[in-house]
């Protein structure tokens, strides 16, 4: 397959209309969102959903998210309710996905065989324009080979997906850098299935109660069916083993100083002077977890370009957007955490 690259700084409307036509005829289009790049196809078409799985090498029981232009556009495809619209009022358009009962207009192939469907209304202008022009909801997981770090810029998309899709829309860097928050509604309560930029505290300001699913910070049981993307399989992973270091920051820094020179270190910006001579990928300042989230997948991909033998990184906190970082890094590391004891 020959992939056409469309830049949004040229003729915006012409490019969007061309991409929308590809979606309507069952093709594959990669487009930017505020979170990561998405690999899109017609969510109402079983064949198009299967094409997504094939292009990514993604297991077919891993459900896809459908993207709509406006929150109310979910009506023909999901059983919406007042609590969905309360969330929509506060967080849509934006990086929030809500799981609702699925209508028959969405085939089981799109929802991973579940009787629910995940709905999102992105805020990125390119994503919004494409969905509106296509006239159908767009199913779109992250636009990477399954298991690899999600792409947050067009060059990483092209590295993974050139020749696998019809069109790649180059919209520059994504703003957030981590996938959307996913919450499943059960009446007026919510279950957080995947953390993101919309934090659990923010959700609790809107819903009566929000519980965190055990699989957010743990492993899904072998026979347990994933209710949302990113729950079951090893995700976001670089080629080299990633080890997360838990302990006091001073002890972790001391450990990093004594790692082999062929290790790649994801360090805080303020640690760079103390780690001279090592292969460093600064993640942002220690307290700036938004910057760390924005850089995470880019850094993991850069570690592969550095031919890392092993990658070490700080274990994030579980506060605020730190929970999303923790979730992604734990899966990228296949739950490999090393506790660093103090020398005192």
Residue pairs with C-beta under 8 A, 6 or more apart in sequence:
1 163
1 164
1 165
1 166
2 163
3 158
3 161
3 162
3 163
3 164
3 165
3 166
3 167
3 168
4 166
4 167
4 168
5 154
5 158
5 167
5 168
5 170
6 15
6 18
6 19
6 167
6 168
6 169
6 170
7 15
7 170
8 15
8 126
8 169
8 170
8 171
8 172
12 129
15 169
16 126
16 129
16 130
16 133
17 133
18 167
19 29
19 31
19 130
19 133
19 134
19 167
19 169
20 130
20 133
20 134
20 135
22 28
22 29
22 166
22 167
23 29
23 40
23 41
23 42
23 130
23 134
23 136
23 138
24 42
24 134
24 135
24 136
26 41
26 42
26 45
26 47
26 48
26 51
27 41
27 48
27 51
27 165
27 166
27 167
28 39
28 40
28 41
28 48
28 51
28 52
28 55
28 164
28 165
28 166
28 167
29 40
29 41
29 130
29 165
29 166
29 167
29 168
29 169
30 37
30 38
30 39
30 40
30 143
30 157
30 161
30 165
30 167
30 168
30 169
31 37
31 38
31 40
31 126
31 127
31 130
31 140
31 169
31 171
32 38
32 124
32 126
32 127
32 154
32 169
32 170
32 171
32 172
32 174
33 67
33 122
33 124
33 127
33 140
33 174
34 94
34 95
34 122
34 123
34 124
34 127
34 174
34 175
34 176
35 95
35 122
35 174
35 175
35 176
35 177
35 178
35 179
35 180
35 196
35 197
36 142
36 143
36 150
36 151
36 152
36 174
36 176
36 177
36 178
36 179
36 297
37 142
37 143
37 150
37 151
37 152
37 153
37 154
37 156
37 157
37 174
38 67
38 127
38 138
38 140
38 141
38 142
38 143
39 52
39 55
39 56
39 140
39 141
39 142
39 143
39 161
39 165
40 67
40 130
40 138
40 139
40 140
41 48
41 49
41 51
41 52
41 138
41 139
41 140
42 48
42 134
42 136
42 137
42 138
42 139
43 49
43 64
43 66
43 67
43 77
43 106
43 110
43 136
43 137
43 138
43 139
44 77
44 105
44 106
44 107
44 110
44 136
44 137
45 107
46 107
46 108
46 109
46 110
48 139
49 64
49 107
49 109
49 110
49 139
50 60
50 109
52 58
52 64
52 139
52 140
52 141
53 59
53 60
55 161
55 164
55 165
56 141
56 144
56 145
56 146
57 145
57 146
58 141
58 146
59 146
59 232
59 233
60 109
60 112
60 113
61 112
61 113
61 225
61 226
61 232
62 112
62 141
62 146
62 226
62 229
62 232
62 233
63 110
63 111
63 112
63 114
63 116
63 117
63 118
63 226
63 227
63 228
63 229
64 110
64 111
64 112
64 118
64 139
64 140
64 141
64 229
65 97
65 118
65 119
65 120
65 139
65 140
65 141
65 180
65 182
65 229
66 74
66 77
66 106
66 110
66 117
66 118
66 119
66 120
66 137
66 138
66 139
67 120
67 121
67 122
67 127
67 131
67 137
67 138
67 139
67 140
68 74
68 77
68 119
68 120
68 121
68 131
68 137
69 121
69 128
69 131
69 132
70 121
71 84
71 85
71 88
71 92
71 121
73 121
73 137
74 80
74 84
74 100
74 119
74 121
74 137
76 103
76 105
77 102
77 103
77 105
77 106
77 117
77 119
77 137
78 100
78 101
78 102
78 103
78 106
78 117
78 119
79 100
79 101
79 102
79 103
80 100
81 100
81 185
83 185
83 187
83 188
83 190
83 207
84 98
84 100
84 119
84 185
86 206
86 207
87 96
87 98
87 183
87 185
87 203
87 206
87 207
88 98
88 121
90 202
90 205
90 206
91 198
91 202
91 206
92 121
92 123
93 121
93 122
93 123
93 128
94 121
94 122
94 123
94 197
94 198
95 122
95 123
95 176
95 179
95 180
95 181
95 196
95 197
95 198
96 120
96 180
96 181
96 183
96 196
96 198
97 118
97 119
97 120
97 180
97 181
97 182
97 183
97 194
97 228
98 118
98 119
98 120
98 182
98 183
98 184
98 185
99 116
99 117
99 118
99 119
99 182
99 183
99 184
99 185
99 193
99 227
99 228
100 116
100 117
100 119
100 185
101 115
101 116
101 117
102 111
102 114
102 115
102 116
102 117
103 117
106 117
106 137
108 114
110 117
110 139
111 117
111 118
112 225
112 226
113 225
114 225
114 227
116 184
116 227
118 182
118 228
118 229
120 180
122 128
122 131
124 171
124 174
124 175
126 169
126 171
130 138
130 169
131 137
131 138
141 229
142 150
142 151
142 179
143 150
143 151
143 157
143 160
143 161
143 165
143 168
144 150
144 151
144 156
144 157
144 160
144 161
145 160
145 161
146 233
147 233
147 234
147 235
147 236
147 237
148 160
148 236
148 237
148 301
149 156
149 236
149 237
149 238
149 296
149 297
149 300
149 301
149 332
150 178
150 179
150 236
150 297
151 157
151 160
151 297
151 301
152 173
152 174
152 177
152 294
152 297
152 298
153 172
153 173
153 174
153 298
154 168
154 170
154 171
154 172
156 297
156 298
156 301
157 168
158 168
161 168
162 168
175 294
176 196
176 197
176 293
176 294
177 293
177 294
177 295
177 296
177 297
177 298
178 196
178 197
178 293
178 296
178 297
178 321
178 324
178 325
178 328
179 194
179 196
179 229
179 230
180 194
180 196
180 197
180 198
181 192
181 194
181 195
181 196
181 197
181 198
181 199
181 203
181 324
182 192
182 193
182 194
182 196
182 228
182 229
182 230
183 190
183 191
183 192
183 193
183 203
183 207
183 210
184 190
184 191
184 193
184 227
184 228
185 207
188 207
188 208
188 209
189 207
189 208
189 209
189 210
189 211
190 203
190 207
190 209
190 210
190 211
191 210
191 211
191 212
191 213
192 200
192 203
192 210
192 211
192 212
192 213
192 216
193 213
193 215
193 216
193 227
193 228
193 231
194 216
194 228
194 229
194 230
194 231
194 324
194 327
195 212
195 216
195 321
195 323
195 324
195 326
195 327
196 321
196 324
197 293
197 321
197 324
199 320
199 321
199 323
199 324
200 210
200 212
200 323
201 320
203 210
204 210
212 323
213 227
213 231
215 224
215 231
215 232
216 323
216 327
217 318
217 323
217 326
217 327
217 330
219 335
220 226
220 231
220 232
224 232
225 232
226 232
226 233
230 327
230 331
234 331
234 332
234 334
235 328
235 331
235 332
236 296
236 297
236 300
236 328
236 329
236 331
236 332
237 300
237 331
237 332
237 333
237 334
238 300
238 301
238 303
238 304
238 308
238 311
238 332
239 304
239 308
240 264
240 303
240 304
240 308
240 309
240 310
240 311
241 310
241 311
241 333
241 334
241 336
242 300
242 310
242 311
242 312
242 313
242 329
242 332
242 333
242 334
242 336
243 310
243 311
243 312
243 313
243 333
243 336
243 337
243 338
244 313
244 314
244 315
244 329
244 330
244 333
244 336
244 337
244 338
245 252
245 255
245 256
245 312
245 313
245 314
245 315
245 337
245 338
245 340
246 252
246 315
246 337
246 338
246 339
246 340
247 255
247 339
247 340
247 341
247 342
248 340
248 342
249 268
249 286
249 314
251 340
251 341
251 342
251 343
252 314
252 340
253 267
253 271
253 274
253 275
254 340
254 343
255 312
255 340
256 265
256 267
256 271
256 275
256 278
256 312
257 274
257 275
257 278
259 265
259 278
259 312
260 309
260 310
261 277
261 278
261 279
262 279
262 308
262 309
262 310
263 278
263 279
263 308
263 309
263 310
263 311
263 312
264 279
264 280
264 281
264 303
264 306
264 308
264 310
264 311
264 312
265 275
265 278
265 279
265 280
265 281
265 311
265 312
265 313
266 281
266 282
266 283
266 299
266 303
266 311
266 312
266 313
266 314
267 275
267 280
267 281
267 282
267 283
267 314
268 282
268 283
268 284
268 285
268 286
268 314
269 282
269 283
269 284
269 285
269 286
270 285
270 286
272 280
272 282
279 306
279 308
281 299
281 302
281 303
281 306
282 295
283 291
283 292
283 295
283 296
283 299
283 313
283 314
284 290
284 291
284 292
284 294
284 295
285 291
289 316
289 317
289 320
289 321
289 322
289 325
290 321
292 316
292 325
293 321
293 324
293 325
296 325
296 328
296 329
297 328
300 311
300 332
303 311
313 329
313 333
315 326
315 329
315 337
316 322
316 325
316 326
316 329
317 323
317 326
318 326
330 337
